[in-house]
Amino acid sequence: MIDGDIQSRKESSYLQEVDKSKTKRFKLLSISFGIGLILLTAIAGWQFVTIKKLSNSSTALIDEETSKINEFKIDSLLFVVDSINHLNAKLKLSNDLLLERFDGDQGIYFEIHMEFSGDFDLDQYNKELSNLVSQEFDEREKLVLARFRSFKKALLFENDLKKMGIKGLFLLGRVDGKIMTFKEALAIAQNQNK
């Protein structure tokens, strides 16, 4: 048995300094880690703002280039549409001209006839008058100056010839080879269009 109090062993000053040093190192490391974390957050925020600005400027650039491309496409399409309209107009004109050229008597036509009198035979001029036709109608000899499928064109041609001073012009109709008044041919044409 031992008399007296048992005292705990006293720490040496060396161990206390080691503990203080470890505590200091831990505090310094914590502070450094905190400062590094703050710096990394600041750098990340700065980069986010920079990337956002670059993204906005690249989006604006892309929008501008897209707008230029769209304007180019629109200009190209307008050019193509104009070209197609021009070709369509030329084709319509060609079709209108072809429609007026025909052989035979089938269909509805409007003819400009000119009456003539005299003691000569038009048959001797057939080669020269290959585009003109001599016919008899109402027991009179007539010269067919032109044939049109369009009544309006026939009427305009007749009026132009009258303005030139040509007299004795007749506007007649022809349906399937049969000569009749232009009113009868026009009525038949209007009935067929219904």
Secondary structure, DSSP 8 states (H G I E B T S, - for coil): ---S--------HHHHHHHHHHHHHHHHHHHHHHHHHHHHHHHHHHHHHHHHHHHHHHHHHHHHHHHHHHHHHHHHHHHHHHHHHHHHHHHHHHHHHHHH---SS-SEEEEEEEE--SS--GGGGTTTTTT-EEEEETTEEEEEEEEES-HHHHHHHHHHHHHTT--SEEEEEEETTEEEEHHHHHHHHHHHH-
